[in-house]
Amino acid sequence: MAEKKHQKHTKLSKPNYGFFGRNEWAIIGTLCGNIQQLAYKITERLAEKYKVSYVDADHKSADDTVANSTKENAINFGAHLEYTDKINFHRFDTKTGLDRYQFRQYFNEEDLVLINGNHFTAKKQIVVIDPKKEKSLAKKLDRLTDVGLILMTADAKEIPAFLKEHLPNIADIPTYPFSRISRIAAFLEKQLVRENPPIYGLVLAGGKSQRMGKDKGQIEYHGKPQRLYMADVLNEICDETFLSVRSSKNESATDYPFLEDTFYDLGPFGAIASAFRHRPNAAWLVVACDLPLLDLETLDFLVKNRNPSAIATAFNSPVNQFPEPLISIWEPKSYPVLLQFLAQGFSCPRKVLINSDVQLVDAPDGQKLMNVNRPEELKKAIELIQKA
């Protein structure tokens, strides 16, 4: 009998990060100035809809940089970190070196990261065929791990033999002129749309229901326990649906898998974080089980108004105009944000939404968002359902 291999650390599902972010493209094969200008022009085309960032190196020597910087710079006096409000943007200067783990925190909310591939590596690459830099490109073939696009400069006649040999699938890689910015931007936007995370459904059924006096998820408004009814609705528009519970130990089997809390005693916040721990590369449409009037039409409206560029898409509460965290689509980029709030001692999902970049929409019928926590609210909800 083979000995079971010892697992020292808990095996966790990992987000689809590259070196900087989830969707990153290194531009490599031409002069750094050309790469920078191309990145700027692509950004200009996509910035209205997407968060686009750029990674490059300072091409001046360290001595030149210090000599040309202001004398009244805290870094020059030994500070490790300096923040400057530049009015139109914000700048941090730091002496602390950054690695991929820190970079991913900074670039977490970016939709697209464009990178100078002459200096940095990235998960995907755009190769520029430029006769002036062919010898340099030939020395960097190890960086070409997933080439998705080839660009030809005006004086490039053909793709060099060394690249054809390195890329056996080169015939399948689109090739555009370097000057066709609109086509390049359209290509990248198509990749972004293709990379939109799938939506999974999560019915929050692990609450204690103290105000109601009985399990709210087991109340039957529509001929079956509400948590199963809600799961059926979510399953119409989600790739997969789960029931969030504190523990599945005493749960009866259902058509839907249970997802146990792994962030204990944190209520809905812990349930959402547990869902991301389970599937960090999916978006989660989170719905509480105490919303008896919520229907497929309302949730479908939320999905159609989804903005994957935000950390979440949520309804405005018709009661107080705050985001409804428990009728929301939480994007994968929200997981690190949730953990940042938790590290600072906050476990309120609504606080996360209020203080983050969120897409807010008004429900077609605000009454459908009615929350039922008490017996008197239960009676009213039943009356409304019977009248409908």
C-alpha positions in Angstrom: 0.0 0.0 0.0 1.5 3.3 -1.1 2.2 5.8 1.7 0.0 8.9 1.7 2.1 12.0 0.9 2.2 14.4 3.8 0.5 17.7 3.1 2.2 20.3 5.3 0.0 23.3 4.4 -3.8 23.5 3.6 -4.4 23.1 -0.1 -6.1 26.3 -1.3 -7.6 27.2 -4.6 -5.6 30.0 -6.0 -6.8 33.0 -8.0 -5.7 33.2 -11.7 -3.0 35.8 -11.1 -0.1 36.5 -13.3 2.9 38.5 -12.0 0.8 41.7 -11.5 -2.9 41.0 -12.1 -5.4 38.6 -13.6 -5.3 40.0 -17.1 -1.8 41.1 -18.0 0.0 41.6 -21.3 3.6 42.2 -21.8 4.6 44.2 -25.0 8.0 43.1 -26.1 10.2 43.4 -29.2 10.6 47.1 -29.9 12.1 50.2 -28.4 10.9 51.1 -24.9 9.6 54.4 -26.1 7.4 52.6 -28.7 6.1 50.3 -26.1 5.2 53.2 -23.8 3.4 55.1 -26.6 1.5 52.0 -27.7 0.4 51.4 -24.1 -0.8 55.0 -23.7 -2.8 54.8 -26.9 -4.4 51.5 -26.0 -5.2 52.9 -22.6 -6.8 56.0 -24.1 -9.1 53.7 -26.2 -10.2 51.5 -23.3 -10.1 53.7 -20.2 -13.8 54.8 -20.5 -15.0 51.2 -19.8 -12.0 49.5 -18.1 -9.4 50.1 -15.4 -6.2 49.9 -17.4 -2.7 50.2 -15.8 0.8 50.3 -17.1 4.1 48.8 -15.8 7.5 50.1 -16.9 11.0 50.9 -15.6 12.6 54.2 -15.2 15.2 54.3 -17.9 17.4 56.9 -16.2 20.2 55.8 -13.9 19.5 55.9 -10.2 22.0 58.8 -9.8 20.2 60.8 -12.5 16.8 60.2 -10.8 18.0 61.4 -7.4 19.8 64.5 -9.0 16.6 65.5 -10.9 14.2 64.9 -8.0 13.1 67.7 -5.7 15.4 68.4 -2.7 12.4 68.4 -0.4 11.7 64.7 -0.9 11.3 62.6 2.2 12.8 59.6 0.5 16.1 61.6 0.0 16.1 62.2 3.8 15.8 58.5 4.7 12.0 58.0 4.7 10.9 54.5 3.6 7.5 55.6 2.3 6.1 58.9 1.1 2.6 59.8 -0.1 1.9 62.8 -2.3 -1.6 64.0 -3.2 -1.0 65.3 -6.7 -4.6 66.6 -7.0 -5.3 64.8 -10.3 -3.6 61.6 -9.1 -2.0 60.1 -6.0 1.6 58.9 -5.7 3.4 56.7 -3.3 7.2 56.6 -3.3 8.8 53.7 -1.3 12.3 52.3 -0.7 10.9 48.9 0.1 11.3 46.4 -2.8 8.1 44.9 -4.2 7.6 41.3 -5.3 4.7 39.6 -7.1 2.8 39.2 -3.8 2.8 43.0 -3.2 2.2 43.9 -6.8 -0.9 41.8 -6.9 -2.4 43.8 -4.0 -1.8 47.1 -5.9 -3.1 45.8 -9.2 -6.0 43.7 -7.8 -8.8 46.0 -9.0 -7.3 46.6 -12.5 -9.0 45.0 -15.5 -6.0 45.1 -17.8 -2.3 45.5 -17.0 0.0 46.5 -19.9 3.6 45.8 -19.2 6.9 46.8 -20.8 8.1 43.3 -21.7 11.7 44.5 -22.2 12.0 44.8 -18.4 9.2 42.6 -16.9 7.6 39.3 -17.6 3.8 38.7 -17.8 1.4 35.9 -18.2 0.6 36.8 -21.8 2.6 38.6 -24.5 2.2 40.8 -27.5 5.3 40.4 -29.7 6.4 43.3 -31.9 8.5 42.5 -35.0 10.9 45.4 -35.2 14.2 44.9 -37.2 16.0 47.3 -34.9 15.3 45.0 -31.9 15.3 41.5 -33.4 18.6 40.5 -31.9 17.4 41.6 -28.5 14.1 39.7 -29.0 16.0 36.5 -29.9 17.7 36.6 -26.4 14.3 36.9 -24.6 12.5 33.9 -26.1 12.1 32.4 -22.6 9.7 35.2 -21.8 7.4 34.2 -24.7 5.2 31.7 -22.9 1.7 32.6 -24.2 1.9 34.9 -27.2 -1.6 36.1 -28.2 -0.8 38.8 -30.8 2.0 39.8 -33.2 2.5 43.4 -34.4 4.6 44.4 -37.4 6.4 47.7 -37.5 6.4 49.7 -40.8 9.8 48.5 -41.8 9.3 44.8 -40.8 9.1 42.6 -43.8 8.5 39.2 -42.3 8.4 37.2 -39.0 12.0 36.0 -38.2 12.8 32.3 -38.4 13.8 32.0 -34.8 10.3 33.2 -33.7 8.6 30.7 -36.1 10.7 28.0 -34.6 9.9 29.0 -31.0 6.1 29.4 -31.7 4.8 26.3 -33.4 1.3 27.7 -33.4 2.3 31.0 -35.0 0.0 30.5 -37.9 -3.0 30.8 -35.5 -1.7 34.0 -33.8 -3.4 37.2 -35.2 -0.9 39.6 -36.8 -1.6 43.3 -37.1 0.3 46.4 -38.2 1.8 48.2 -35.2 0.1 51.3 -36.2 -3.5 49.9 -36.1 -4.3 51.0 -32.6 -8.1 50.5 -32.9 -7.6 46.8 -34.0 -5.1 46.2 -31.1 -7.5 47.8 -28.6 -10.4 45.8 -29.9 -8.4 42.6 -29.7 -7.6 43.3 -26.0 -11.2 44.2 -25.2 -12.4 40.9 -26.7 -10.0 39.1 -24.5 -11.3 41.0 -21.4 -14.9 40.0 -22.3 -13.9 36.4 -22.8 -12.1 36.4 -19.4 -15.2 37.7 -17.5 -15.6 35.4 -14.5 -18.5 33.0 -14.5 -21.3 33.7 -12.0 -22.0 31.2 -9.2 -25.1 31.4 -6.9 -24.9 31.4 -3.1 -28.0 31.2 -0.9 -27.2 32.4 2.6 -28.9 29.8 4.8 -26.7 29.7 7.9 -28.3 32.4 9.9 -29.6 31.9 13.5 -33.0 33.5 12.7 -33.3 34.8 16.3 -35.7 37.6 15.5 -38.0 35.3 13.6 -37.9 32.5 16.2 -37.6 29.8 13.6 -35.4 29.0 10.6 -36.1 31.5 7.9 -34.7 29.3 5.2 -37.3 26.5 6.0 -40.3 28.8 5.7 -42.5 27.8 2.7 -43.8 30.8 0.8 -43.8 29.1 -2.6 -44.6 25.4 -1.8 -41.0 24.5 -0.7 -38.4 25.7 1.8 -37.4 29.3 0.9 -33.7 28.4 0.7 -34.5 25.8 -1.9 -36.9 28.0 -3.8 -34.2 30.7 -3.9 -31.6 28.2 -5.1 -33.9 27.2 -7.9 -34.2 30.8 -9.0 -30.5 31.4 -8.9 -29.8 28.2 -10.8 -31.7 29.7 -13.8 -29.0 32.3 -14.2 -25.9 31.0 -12.5 -23.4 28.4 -13.7 -23.6 26.6 -10.4 -25.5 27.2 -7.1 -24.6 26.5 -3.5 -26.3 26.6 -0.1 -24.2 28.5 2.4 -24.5 26.9 5.9 -22.5 27.1 9.1 -22.1 23.3 9.1 -23.6 20.5 6.9 -23.3 17.9 9.7 -27.1 17.9 10.4 -28.3 18.9 7.0 -30.5 16.7 4.8 -29.3 16.1 1.3 -30.6 18.4 -1.4 -30.1 18.9 -5.1 -27.6 21.7 -4.2 -24.2 21.3 -2.6 -23.5 22.8 0.8 -20.8 25.3 1.2 -19.7 25.4 4.9 -18.4 28.5 6.6 -14.6 28.4 6.9 -14.5 31.9 8.3 -16.2 31.3 11.5 -18.6 33.5 13.5 -18.6 36.3 10.8 -22.2 35.9 9.6 -22.8 36.8 5.9 -19.3 38.3 5.6 -17.8 34.9 6.5 -20.1 33.1 4.1 -19.0 35.3 1.2 -15.3 35.0 2.1 -15.8 31.2 2.4 -17.3 31.1 -1.1 -14.3 32.9 -2.5 -12.0 30.6 -0.7 -13.8 27.7 -2.4 -13.9 29.2 -5.9 -11.7 32.4 -6.0 -12.0 32.8 -9.8 -15.8 33.0 -9.9 -18.1 35.9 -9.3 -20.7 35.1 -6.6 -24.3 36.2 -6.8 -25.1 36.3 -3.1 -28.7 36.2 -2.0 -30.2 36.0 1.6 -32.9 33.4 2.3 -35.2 35.9 3.9 -36.3 37.6 0.6 -39.6 35.9 -0.3 -40.7 38.4 -2.9 -37.3 38.3 -4.8 -37.9 36.7 -8.2 -36.0 35.7 -11.4 -36.9 38.9 -13.2 -35.3 41.0 -10.6 -32.1 39.0 -10.3 -31.9 38.8 -14.1 -32.0 42.6 -14.2 -29.1 42.7 -11.8 -27.0 40.3 -13.9 -27.8 42.2 -17.1 -26.5 45.4 -15.4 -23.4 43.7 -14.0 -20.2 45.6 -14.2 -17.2 43.2 -13.8 -14.9 46.2 -13.6 -16.3 47.1 -10.2 -15.7 45.0 -7.2 -19.5 44.3 -7.0 -22.8 45.1 -8.6 -25.5 45.7 -6.1 -29.0 47.1 -5.7 -29.7 50.4 -4.0 -31.8 49.7 -0.9 -35.2 51.4 -1.4 -35.3 51.9 2.4 -32.0 53.8 2.9 -30.3 54.0 -0.5 -27.3 52.0 0.8 -26.0 49.1 -1.2 -27.8 45.8 -0.6 -24.8 43.4 0.1 -27.0 40.3 0.3 -28.5 40.8 -3.2 -25.2 41.5 -5.0 -22.8 40.1 -7.5 -19.4 40.0 -5.8 -16.5 39.9 -8.4 -13.3 37.9 -7.7 -11.4 41.2 -7.2 -13.6 41.8 -4.1 -12.0 38.9 -2.2 -8.7 40.6 -1.3 -10.8 43.7 -0.5 -12.9 41.8 1.9 -9.8 40.4 3.6 -8.3 43.9 3.9 -11.4 45.1 5.8 -11.3 42.0 8.0 -7.7 42.6 8.8 -8.7 46.1 10.0 -11.4 44.7 12.3 -14.5 45.1 10.0 -16.8 42.3 9.0 -19.7 44.2 7.6 -20.3 43.5 3.8 -22.2 46.7 3.4 -19.3 48.8 4.8 -17.1 47.1 2.2 -19.5 48.2 -0.6 -20.0 51.7 0.7 -16.2 52.3 0.7 -15.3 50.6 -2.6 -15.9 51.0 -6.3 -19.3 49.4 -6.8 -21.9 49.4 -9.6 -25.2 50.4 -8.0 -28.5 49.9 -9.8 -32.2 50.5 -8.8 -34.5 47.5 -8.8 -37.4 47.7 -11.3 -39.7 47.0 -8.3 -38.2 48.0 -4.9 -40.8 45.9 -3.1 -39.2 42.8 -4.4 -36.2 43.5 -2.1 -38.4 43.3 1.0 -36.5 41.6 3.8 -38.5 39.4 6.3 -36.9 39.0 9.7 -39.9 39.1 12.2 -43.2 37.4 12.5 -45.2 40.6 11.6 -43.1 41.0 8.4 -43.7 37.3 7.6 -47.5 37.9 7.8 -47.2 40.9 5.5 -45.1 39.0 3.0 -47.6 36.2 2.8 -50.4 38.6 2.2 -48.5 40.3 -0.7 -47.7 36.9 -2.3 -51.3 35.8 -2.1 -52.4 39.1 -3.7 -50.0 38.7 -6.6 
